[in-house]
Amino acid sequence: MHWLTKLILHAAGNAFALYLANRYVPGFVVNNNLLQLTVIALVLAFLNFLLKPILTLILGPLIVLTLGLGALLVNAIILWLLPVVADKIDFLRGSITIQTIPALLITTLIVTAVNFVVHLIS
């Protein structure tokens, strides 16, 4: 598949996962503005592209010891950084908040499941 098609597919999957988390996870809030949700999904795809290989390399022994469950920690760290990065962009300031640790963990499970399905498709 072409890299641009993969990027669009991953961004659409991230947007869908964030929408699901916004709708069903208490303590996770994303503005319902479609443009902001799309930009936040692109930022999440960008963070996944840049940070996931680095964090996976650093936390590799933990991932092996937990038989792959440590990969959820990598995704949780990236999701935890998402509001921090989004607040640095004036257009997205205050558009995403994660209020509690359980909200972060449930959102991580949702985003991981959707990204797994998107990865199988692409």
Backbone as CSV, one residue per row, in Angstrom:
resi,resn,N_x,N_y,N_z,CA_x,CA_y,CA_z,C_x,C_y,C_z
1,MET,0.842,-1.179,0.000,0.000,0.000,0.000,0.885,1.239,0.000
2,HIS,0.428,2.269,-0.629,1.163,3.512,-0.705,1.231,4.158,0.669
3,TRP,2.305,4.872,0.984,2.492,5.444,2.317,1.435,6.486,2.650
4,LEU,0.971,7.241,1.655,-0.058,8.251,1.912,-1.393,7.589,2.247
5,THR,-1.695,6.493,1.591,-2.918,5.754,1.896,-2.856,5.183,3.307
6,LYS,-1.685,4.686,3.704,-1.523,4.167,5.059,-1.688,5.278,6.093
7,LEU,-1.119,6.442,5.807,-1.240,7.567,6.731,-2.695,7.982,6.900
8,ILE,-3.415,8.071,5.812,-4.834,8.444,5.875,-5.635,7.388,6.614
9,LEU,-5.343,6.127,6.351,-6.046,5.038,7.022,-5.775,5.037,8.529
10,HIS,-4.530,5.245,8.914,-4.190,5.290,10.334,-4.791,6.519,11.013
11,ALA,-4.783,7.658,10.329,-5.394,8.856,10.907,-6.905,8.684,11.070
12,ALA,-7.550,8.047,10.094,-8.993,7.800,10.214,-9.272,6.813,11.344
13,GLY,-8.430,5.807,11.496,-8.586,4.869,12.604,-8.395,5.548,13.948
14,ASN,-7.389,6.427,14.043,-7.166,7.167,15.280,-8.345,8.087,15.587
15,ALA,-8.877,8.747,14.565,-10.027,9.624,14.777,-11.228,8.818,15.264
16,PHE,-11.450,7.651,14.682,-12.556,6.798,15.109,-12.356,6.327,16.547
17,ALA,-11.127,5.943,16.899,-10.840,5.484,18.253,-11.017,6.609,19.266
18,LEU,-10.568,7.809,18.928,-10.743,8.945,19.830,-12.213,9.315,19.970
19,TYR,-12.969,9.191,18.890,-14.402,9.449,18.959,-15.085,8.428,19.875
20,LEU,-14.726,7.152,19.732,-15.300,6.121,20.601,-14.943,6.368,22.064
21,ALA,-13.692,6.719,22.316,-13.273,6.984,23.683,-13.984,8.209,24.250
22,ASN,-14.169,9.229,23.434,-14.879,10.427,23.876,-16.323,10.103,24.227
23,ARG,-16.904,9.224,23.471,-18.312,8.895,23.666,-18.551,7.966,24.856
24,TYR,-17.643,7.021,25.090,-17.911,5.967,26.067,-17.022,5.971,27.313
25,VAL,-15.954,6.742,27.337,-15.050,6.727,28.485,-15.240,8.002,29.301
26,PRO,-15.733,7.872,30.534,-15.828,9.067,31.373,-14.429,9.515,31.798
27,GLY,-14.181,10.796,31.734,-12.869,11.337,32.079,-11.981,11.589,30.877
28,PHE,-12.445,11.223,29.701,-11.705,11.500,28.469,-12.575,12.397,27.614
29,VAL,-12.093,13.601,27.329,-12.908,14.588,26.627,-12.142,15.105,25.410
30,VAL,-12.788,15.014,24.263,-12.282,15.596,23.018,-13.394,16.463,22.464
31,ASN,-13.047,17.662,21.997,-14.072,18.513,21.385,-14.715,17.795,20.213
32,ASN,-16.001,18.042,20.015,-16.736,17.379,18.947,-16.544,18.029,17.584
33,ASN,-15.693,19.031,17.504,-15.390,19.672,16.236,-14.627,18.681,15.345
34,LEU,-15.170,18.408,14.179,-14.586,17.396,13.285,-13.179,17.777,12.832
35,LEU,-12.950,19.055,12.571,-11.624,19.492,12.126,-10.591,19.286,13.232
36,GLN,-10.936,19.659,14.463,-10.002,19.473,15.571,-9.751,17.989,15.837
37,LEU,-10.796,17.179,15.753,-10.630,15.739,15.951,-9.707,15.147,14.891
38,THR,-9.832,15.615,13.662,-8.974,15.133,12.586,-7.517,15.541,12.810
39,VAL,-7.306,16.767,13.246,-5.938,17.227,13.492,-5.335,16.489,14.687
40,ILE,-6.139,16.250,15.725,-5.647,15.490,16.875,-5.302,14.063,16.457
41,ALA,-6.098,13.475,15.582,-5.798,12.127,15.083,-4.498,12.126,14.280
42,LEU,-4.257,13.162,13.504,-2.993,13.267,12.768,-1.814,13.432,13.724
43,VAL,-1.994,14.215,14.785,-0.938,14.374,15.784,-0.656,13.041,16.462
44,LEU,-1.712,12.282,16.774,-1.524,10.963,17.376,-0.799,10.020,16.420
45,ALA,-1.143,10.051,15.152,-0.447,9.220,14.161,1.028,9.634,14.056
46,PHE,1.292,10.930,14.116,2.661,11.433,14.067,3.453,10.992,15.301
47,LEU,2.828,11.079,16.483,3.495,10.624,17.709,3.769,9.123,17.653
48,ASN,2.802,8.368,17.135,3.020,6.928,16.977,4.186,6.655,16.032
49,PHE,4.255,7.430,14.969,5.312,7.238,13.981,6.685,7.565,14.564
50,LEU,6.774,8.635,15.357,8.066,9.057,15.887,8.467,8.335,17.174
51,LEU,7.557,8.253,18.129,7.925,7.795,19.462,7.785,6.303,19.691
52,LYS,6.872,5.662,18.980,6.623,4.245,19.250,7.873,3.375,19.046
53,PRO,8.642,3.546,17.969,9.853,2.713,17.832,10.881,2.984,18.937
54,ILE,11.013,4.237,19.339,11.983,4.587,20.376,11.566,3.998,21.721
55,LEU,10.286,4.192,22.085,9.800,3.659,23.357,9.793,2.135,23.363
56,THR,9.501,1.530,22.232,9.526,0.070,22.146,10.947,-0.455,22.322
57,LEU,11.910,0.244,21.791,13.307,-0.153,21.961,13.741,-0.003,23.417
58,ILE,13.366,1.113,24.035,13.756,1.351,25.425,13.066,0.370,26.369
59,LEU,11.780,0.143,26.154,11.009,-0.733,27.038,10.943,-2.174,26.524
60,GLY,11.813,-2.524,25.599,11.822,-3.862,25.022,11.904,-4.993,26.029
61,PRO,12.825,-4.918,26.994,12.869,-6.000,27.985,11.575,-6.140,28.789
62,LEU,10.948,-5.030,29.117,9.670,-5.083,29.841,8.577,-5.705,28.978
63,ILE,8.591,-5.378,27.699,7.595,-5.954,26.782,7.787,-7.462,26.677
64,VAL,9.037,-7.909,26.620,9.310,-9.343,26.541,8.916,-10.037,27.846
65,LEU,9.254,-9.425,28.987,8.925,-10.033,30.285,7.424,-10.153,30.508
66,THR,6.657,-9.197,29.996,5.204,-9.233,30.190,4.490,-9.899,29.023
67,LEU,5.246,-10.545,28.148,4.706,-11.257,26.985,3.854,-10.361,26.095
68,GLY,4.302,-9.139,25.894,3.644,-8.223,24.977,2.723,-7.215,25.627
69,LEU,2.360,-7.416,26.894,1.467,-6.459,27.548,2.149,-5.123,27.830
70,GLY,3.465,-5.111,27.817,4.194,-3.856,27.983,3.978,-2.905,26.820
71,ALA,3.532,-3.432,25.695,3.221,-2.573,24.551,2.060,-1.636,24.883
72,LEU,1.182,-2.068,25.783,0.113,-1.173,26.234,0.684,0.021,26.986
73,LEU,1.779,-0.185,27.714,2.444,0.917,28.400,2.991,1.926,27.397
74,VAL,3.540,1.436,26.306,4.048,2.325,25.257,2.901,3.165,24.691
75,ASN,1.773,2.530,24.405,0.625,3.266,23.877,0.060,4.233,24.909
76,ALA,0.082,3.857,26.187,-0.410,4.751,27.239,0.481,5.985,27.362
77,ILE,1.781,5.809,27.240,2.698,6.952,27.300,2.437,7.903,26.134
78,ILE,2.229,7.348,24.954,1.961,8.192,23.786,0.636,8.932,23.953
79,LEU,-0.392,8.245,24.458,-1.670,8.922,24.693,-1.567,9.960,25.793
80,TRP,-0.740,9.713,26.791,-0.543,10.673,27.862,0.145,11.941,27.331
81,LEU,1.017,11.778,26.341,1.706,12.921,25.738,0.834,13.684,24.753
82,LEU,-0.231,13.064,24.262,-1.075,13.704,23.247,-1.663,15.037,23.712
83,PRO,-2.280,15.155,24.901,-2.786,16.469,25.316,-1.679,17.499,25.526
84,VAL,-0.502,17.039,25.937,0.620,17.954,26.133,1.040,18.559,24.800
85,VAL,1.153,17.720,23.784,1.536,18.203,22.452,0.419,19.048,21.846
86,ALA,-0.835,18.625,22.041,-1.962,19.368,21.467,-2.093,20.753,22.097
87,ASP,-1.740,20.890,23.365,-1.810,22.205,24.001,-0.748,23.159,23.479
88,LYS,0.309,22.632,22.883,1.348,23.485,22.297,0.901,24.098,20.966
89,ILE,-0.125,23.514,20.362,-0.661,24.021,19.096,-1.843,24.923,19.439
90,ASP,-1.775,26.190,19.044,-2.806,27.160,19.444,-4.201,26.731,19.012
91,PHE,-4.317,26.148,17.851,-5.608,25.737,17.314,-6.247,24.631,18.155
92,LEU,-5.416,23.836,18.825,-5.912,22.684,19.578,-5.889,22.884,21.093
93,ARG,-5.544,24.076,21.563,-5.408,24.314,23.002,-6.707,23.988,23.735
94,GLY,-6.629,23.064,24.670,-7.778,22.695,25.479,-8.784,21.798,24.783
95,SER,-8.441,21.270,23.628,-9.411,20.465,22.887,-9.427,19.001,23.326
96,ILE,-8.426,18.564,24.077,-8.392,17.180,24.552,-7.890,17.172,25.992
97,THR,-8.604,16.439,26.848,-8.184,16.298,28.241,-8.381,14.846,28.679
98,ILE,-7.432,14.374,29.450,-7.533,13.066,30.081,-7.492,13.347,31.578
99,GLN,-8.615,13.094,32.256,-8.751,13.533,33.635,-8.272,12.512,34.655
100,THR,-8.357,11.229,34.360,-7.995,10.206,35.341,-7.142,9.118,34.698
101,ILE,-6.464,8.361,35.545,-5.650,7.238,35.074,-6.526,6.133,34.471
102,PRO,-7.676,5.778,35.093,-8.525,4.768,34.439,-9.023,5.213,33.059
103,ALA,-9.292,6.493,32.893,-9.696,6.988,31.578,-8.559,6.813,30.576
104,LEU,-7.331,7.062,31.016,-6.166,6.859,30.144,-6.020,5.390,29.768
105,LEU,-6.192,4.497,30.738,-6.018,3.070,30.460,-7.111,2.524,29.541
106,ILE,-8.355,2.925,29.766,-9.448,2.447,28.914,-9.302,3.013,27.502
107,THR,-8.927,4.286,27.417,-8.698,4.892,26.104,-7.540,4.201,25.390
108,THR,-6.511,3.830,26.136,-5.388,3.099,25.553,-5.843,1.770,24.968
109,LEU,-6.703,1.067,25.692,-7.220,-0.208,25.172,-8.024,-0.007,23.896
110,ILE,-8.846,1.044,23.855,-9.660,1.312,22.671,-8.775,1.665,21.481
111,VAL,-7.834,2.580,21.695,-6.964,3.008,20.597,-6.083,1.846,20.127
112,THR,-5.610,1.022,21.051,-4.791,-0.128,20.673,-5.595,-1.121,19.840
113,ALA,-6.827,-1.386,20.249,-7.662,-2.328,19.487,-7.954,-1.810,18.089
114,VAL,-8.296,-0.534,17.972,-8.593,0.031,16.649,-7.335,0.058,15.785
115,ASN,-6.191,0.430,16.379,-4.942,0.442,15.608,-4.546,-0.969,15.170
116,PHE,-4.830,-1.974,15.988,-4.556,-3.360,15.609,-5.371,-3.751,14.391
117,VAL,-6.655,-3.398,14.389,-7.511,-3.720,13.245,-7.042,-2.965,11.997
118,VAL,-6.684,-1.695,12.163,-6.210,-0.905,11.008,-4.903,-1.490,10.480
119,HIS,-4.050,-1.940,11.391,-2.775,-2.541,10.964,-3.023,-3.840,10.197
120,LEU,-4.025,-4.606,10.594,-4.359,-5.826,9.847,-4.871,-5.509,8.451
121,ILE,-5.610,-4.417,8.324,-6.173,-4.032,7.030,-5.082,-3.537,6.085
122,SER,-4.149,-2.734,6.614,-3.151,-2.115,5.727,-1.936,-2.965,5.506
